[in-house]
Amino acid sequence: MRTLVAIPVYNEQETLRSVVEHVRRYADHVLLVDDGSTDDTPLEIETVRRRLGLDVIRHEGNLGYGRSLRDAFARAADRGFDWVVTMDCDEQHEPDALPEFFERIARDDADIISGSRYLDHSVESDGTAPASRREINRLVTDELNERLGLRLTDGFCGFKAHRVETLRRLNLTEDGYAFPMQLWVQLRAIRARIIELPVRLIYNDPNRTFGGDLDDATNRLRHYRTTMHEEICRSADTLPERAARGLLVRCCGRA
């Protein structure tokens, strides 16, 4: 299985070099997607790119987290990779967990392997997630499970392994932080095999912002729910019967 590790980056000058060097110990193929960084991140990327032989996509402006992931998926497909693992560059996803993802990929029994910070409470945590983020994660994950018939414990962890062939069957268009809402609905619609893998809960910067209206927790929750709702409406005809029962009326007023 040829696997690409893709790392979305935005203003990560303080952590980029250490994260990428650590990832490179485990992965031969690494892609950085710089989403229009305005600090010295581009200089750091160029330094590690030349020394470590990395692939780089650079957005001229800030296009969004979801767009960075979509571009990474497209690059993985274009270059003939079988899997793409996504992880953050802020030291909240541990490169030391990559071998566990690779081992699970090798079993060839899943389409999405999603990190979960809440699946195994015996896994040591480092720092505490802000209360509003924990509550939004809980509410949205519960709603995903209820409406789609899933059994997720962490709907927002960006540390994931994606089978490229599965991604080819999706029509992902969301550019921003609500990207997981669209992803989960479409995965359920194609009956993708989803498993979760325990990862450590790490919060180094509880003051990190989402930007604009999404910094308000109420607005952020509304945005996630709206995206989920609209995607369920688009996918209701293809969702499994158990998950779709009642959704057509609830979403679209259809009998």
C-alpha positions in Angstrom: 0.0 0.0 0.0 1.5 3.3 -1.1 0.6 5.9 1.6 1.0 9.7 1.5 1.0 11.7 4.7 -0.6 15.1 4.1 -0.2 18.0 6.5 -2.3 21.1 6.1 -0.4 24.2 7.2 -1.3 27.7 8.1 1.1 30.0 10.0 2.9 27.1 11.7 6.4 28.6 11.7 7.1 27.6 15.3 6.2 23.9 15.0 6.6 23.0 11.3 10.2 21.9 11.2 10.0 19.6 14.3 6.7 18.1 13.2 7.8 17.4 9.6 11.2 16.0 10.7 9.4 13.6 13.1 6.9 12.6 10.5 9.7 11.9 8.0 11.1 9.2 10.3 8.0 7.1 9.6 6.8 8.2 6.2 8.7 8.2 2.8 6.0 10.4 1.1 5.0 13.7 2.8 2.9 16.5 1.4 2.6 20.0 2.9 -0.4 22.1 1.9 0.4 25.7 2.9 -3.0 27.5 3.0 -1.7 31.0 2.3 0.5 31.4 5.4 1.4 35.0 6.2 4.3 34.4 8.7 7.6 32.7 8.0 6.0 29.3 7.4 6.8 29.4 3.6 10.6 29.9 4.4 10.4 27.0 6.8 8.7 24.8 4.2 11.3 25.6 1.6 14.1 24.7 4.0 12.6 21.3 4.9 11.4 20.6 1.4 15.0 20.8 0.0 16.5 18.8 2.8 13.9 16.1 3.2 12.4 15.8 -0.3 8.9 16.8 0.4 6.0 17.6 -1.9 4.4 21.1 -1.4 1.1 22.7 -2.5 0.9 26.4 -1.8 -2.3 28.5 -1.9 -1.8 32.1 -2.7 -4.5 33.0 -0.2 -6.2 31.4 2.8 -8.8 29.0 1.1 -9.7 27.0 4.2 -9.0 23.7 6.0 -11.4 21.7 3.9 -9.9 23.0 0.7 -6.5 22.0 1.9 -7.7 18.4 2.5 -9.4 18.2 -0.8 -6.2 19.3 -2.6 -4.3 16.7 -0.7 -6.8 14.0 -1.7 -6.5 15.1 -5.3 -2.7 15.0 -5.2 -2.7 11.5 -3.7 -5.0 10.3 -6.4 -3.0 11.9 -9.2 0.3 10.4 -7.9 -1.1 6.9 -7.6 -1.2 6.5 -3.8 -3.5 4.0 -2.2 -4.0 5.8 1.1 -3.6 9.4 2.4 -3.1 10.1 6.1 -4.0 13.6 7.2 -2.6 15.2 10.4 -2.2 18.7 11.8 1.1 20.6 12.1 0.5 22.2 15.6 1.9 19.2 17.6 -1.5 18.1 18.6 -1.3 15.0 16.4 1.6 12.7 17.3 3.8 11.4 14.5 4.6 8.5 16.8 1.0 7.3 16.2 1.7 6.9 12.4 2.9 3.2 12.7 -0.4 2.3 14.3 -2.3 3.8 11.3 0.0 2.0 8.9 -0.5 -1.3 10.7 -4.3 -0.8 10.5 -4.1 0.1 6.9 -2.2 -3.1 6.2 -5.1 -5.2 7.5 -7.1 -3.9 4.5 -10.5 -4.1 6.3 -11.5 -0.4 6.4 -12.0 2.5 4.1 -11.6 5.3 6.7 -9.4 4.9 9.8 -10.3 7.9 12.0 -8.4 9.0 15.1 -10.4 9.3 18.2 -9.4 11.2 21.3 -12.3 9.7 23.3 -12.4 6.1 22.2 -10.0 4.8 24.9 -10.0 6.7 28.1 -6.9 4.8 29.3 -4.9 6.7 26.6 -3.0 9.5 28.4 -4.0 13.0 27.5 -2.0 16.2 27.5 -3.8 19.4 28.2 -7.5 20.0 28.4 -9.7 20.9 25.5 -11.7 24.2 26.0 -15.2 23.5 27.3 -17.0 24.9 24.3 -15.0 22.7 21.9 -15.6 19.5 24.0 -19.3 20.3 24.2 -19.7 21.0 20.4 -17.7 17.8 19.6 -20.0 15.8 21.9 -23.2 17.4 20.5 -22.3 17.1 16.9 -20.9 13.5 17.2 -24.1 12.4 19.0 -26.2 14.0 16.2 -24.1 12.3 13.5 -24.6 9.0 15.2 -28.3 9.5 15.7 -29.1 10.8 12.2 -26.7 8.5 10.2 -26.6 5.3 12.3 -22.9 5.7 13.0 -21.0 4.8 16.2 -18.4 7.5 16.3 -16.8 8.8 19.5 -15.0 11.7 17.9 -16.5 13.5 14.9 -13.8 16.1 14.5 -10.4 14.5 14.8 -8.4 15.4 11.7 -5.9 12.6 12.2 -7.3 10.1 9.7 -6.3 7.5 7.1 -8.4 7.6 3.9 -8.5 5.0 1.2 -8.0 6.9 -2.1 -10.3 4.6 -4.0 -13.1 5.5 -1.5 -12.4 9.2 -1.9 -12.9 8.9 -5.6 -16.5 8.0 -5.0 -17.2 11.2 -3.0 -18.1 14.7 -4.2 -16.5 16.8 -1.5 -17.0 20.6 -2.0 -16.7 22.1 1.6 -13.8 24.4 2.0 -13.9 25.3 5.7 -14.0 23.7 9.1 -17.3 22.1 8.5 -15.6 19.7 6.1 -16.1 16.7 8.4 -19.9 17.1 8.3 -19.9 16.6 4.5 -17.3 13.8 4.7 -19.2 11.7 7.3 -22.6 12.0 5.5 -21.1 11.0 2.1 -19.1 8.1 3.6 -22.3 6.8 5.1 -24.1 7.2 1.8 -21.7 4.9 0.1 -21.6 2.4 3.0 -17.9 3.0 3.7 -16.2 0.9 6.3 -15.3 3.2 9.1 -13.2 2.3 12.2 -11.7 4.5 14.9 -8.2 4.3 16.3 -7.4 5.7 19.8 -5.0 8.7 19.7 -3.9 11.0 22.5 -5.9 14.1 23.4 -3.4 17.0 23.1 -4.2 20.7 23.5 -1.2 23.0 23.4 -3.0 26.2 22.6 -6.5 26.5 24.0 -6.7 30.1 22.7 -6.3 29.1 19.0 -9.1 30.6 16.9 -11.2 29.5 14.0 -11.5 33.0 12.6 -14.5 35.3 12.0 -17.9 34.3 13.1 -16.8 30.8 13.9 -14.9 32.0 17.0 -18.4 32.3 18.6 -19.3 28.8 19.8 -23.0 29.3 19.0 -22.3 30.4 15.5 -19.9 27.5 15.1 -22.4 24.9 16.2 -25.0 26.3 14.0 -22.7 26.2 11.0 -21.8 22.6 11.6 -25.4 21.6 12.0 -26.4 23.5 8.8 -23.7 21.8 6.8 -24.7 18.4 8.1 -28.4 19.1 7.4 -27.8 20.3 3.9 -25.6 17.3 3.1 -28.1 14.8 4.4 -30.7 16.4 2.2 -28.5 16.0 -0.8 -27.7 12.4 0.1 -31.0 11.2 1.6 -31.9 9.0 -1.4 -28.6 7.1 -1.1 -28.3 6.8 2.7 -28.9 3.3 4.1 -32.6 2.7 4.9 -32.0 2.5 8.6 -30.2 5.8 8.6 -32.5 7.5 6.1 -35.8 6.6 7.8 -37.6 9.8 8.4 -34.8 12.0 7.1 -36.5 13.0 3.9 -39.4 14.6 5.8 -37.2 16.1 8.4 -34.7 17.5 5.9 -36.6 18.2 2.7 -40.3 17.9 3.4 -40.5 14.9 1.2 -42.7 11.9 1.9 
